[in-house]
Amino acid sequence: MNARTHPHTTRTVGSNQVGMRQFNERIVLQAIRLHGPLPKADIARLTRLSMQSVSTIVDRLIDDGLLMKQARVRGRIGQPSVPIALRPEGAYTIGIKVGRRSLDVLAMDFTGHVCTRDVLEYAYPDPSTLFPALESKVARVMDSLGAHAAKVVGIGVAAPLWLGGWRDFLGAPPAALEPWNAIDIRTRIAAMTGLPVEFAKDTTAACAAELVMGQGRGIRSFLYLFVGTFIGGGLVVDGRLHGGPHGNAGAVGSMPLSLGNGQAPRQLLHTASGSVLEQRFVAAGAPAAAAHDHRALGPDVWAVTERWLDEACPAIAMTIATSTALLDLDAIVIDGEIDRQLVREIIRRTQGALDRIEWEGMVRPQLIEGTIGADARAMGGAILPLYAHFAPMHELFLKD
């Protein structure tokens, strides 16, 4: 075994045995990534490695350019300590989000900071034009890194699992999206760039970003909801990102809803997606893009936005209740490619809708605002290679 795991916890700790060098190095890197800069004594406590082992590993990782010493900190008791931190330029990754309305390409350093990004917007993802644009944007982002481009360890791709689906809902021409059914995005991008490529469903990748760099640091089990062109989600169970056997866990957009009007159930995405608000703005003479920024809160379109909220939030609340009954969740984290104030309004109105649901036999989860925002999917993609190369195990996001 590569790790000792104590019953009823997800803590993965290091080994003091010879021959575990790489694993123990990754354990140390993981501890610092999840907890921030730490003195060697705290690293030893968290990893359960000996102080001698930690000192050797930290010195080696400093020599390798992955860690660095910060300024000495004087505490109230005892000797001053020297926090050990990730070195930003230690490694880089490229994150790619292939979405239904836009393509995002960004570079991320070893600490998770976005160094540069490039965006292409479109009405729908036409693969014949998207891949040439993607190749150009990846080259541009790599060029922006200069000499650091040699430290790029891989590419992470976040995209819907069925990019060819819901063509009519997007308003795409007949047969425009069918080629996606025969395209393996991961293989195509690996051949294009010559770099290792990791892949995750777009909203699962966004959930990964929230787990590693946002609210997920303090929550054990949560459902993540992201309001983009479509509403989608991800799932964290016992501190781990849960993809499911098909990589599609948390696919709340496809959840059927019965609104009590005698009609056939529709999927949540037909009610609570950003594209629904886009269509209503266009019908009212406003630009579709206004659905995703501060203009959605303006007085000239607020009546349209409010009607959408009145329909979307009860549907989201029903999805939350159903999911909680199945999964026993601590929290629901809600974020999106929309204005922050609109995210907060969704949370407020969804809270009100949850107040009207019968919670007997369930523990009602708290609703929490996400912290990453529009970049969550591309940033989550960029996190994937970091974990593939530097986490203790390939299974993602081991946490205390």
Sequence and secondary structure as in RCSB ss.txt:
>XXXX:A:sequence
MNARTHPHTTRTVGSNQVGMRQFNERIVLQAIRLHGPLPKADIARLTRLSMQSVSTIVDRLIDDGLLMKQARVRG
RIGQPSVPIALRPEGAYTIGIKVGRRSLDVLAMDFTGHVCTRDVLEYAYPDPSTLFPALESKVARVMDSLGAHAA
KVVGIGVAAPLWLGGWRDFLGAPPAALEPWNAIDIRTRIAAMTGLPVEFAKDTTAACAAELVMGQGRGIRSFLYL
FVGTFIGGGLVVDGRLHGGPHGNAGAVGSMPLSLGNGQAPRQLLHTASGSVLEQRFVAAGAPAAAAHDHRALGPD
VWAVTERWLDEACPAIAMTIATSTALLDLDAIVIDGEIDRQLVREIIRRTQGALDRIEWEGMVRPQLIEGTIGAD
ARAMGGAILPLYAHFAPMHELFLKD
>XXXX:A:secstr
   EE TT   EE   STT HHHHHHHHHHHHHHH SB HHHHHHHHT  HHHHHHHHHHHHHTTSEEE   B  
SSSS B  EEE GGG EEEEEEE SSEEEEEEEETTS EEEEEEEE SS  HHHHHHHHHHHHHHHHHHHGGGGG
GEEEEEEEE TTTTS HHHHT  TTSSGGGGG  HHHHHHHHH S EEEEEHHHHHHHHHHHHSGGGG SSEEEE
EESSSEEEEEEETTEE   TTS TT GGG EE  SSSS  EETHHHHSHHHHHHHHHHTTS GGGGGSGGGGSTT
THHHHHHHHHHHHHHHHHHHHHHHHHH  SEEEEEESS HHHHHHHHHHHHHHHHTS  TTS   EEEE SSGGG
HHHHHHHHHHHHHHHSSSSSS    
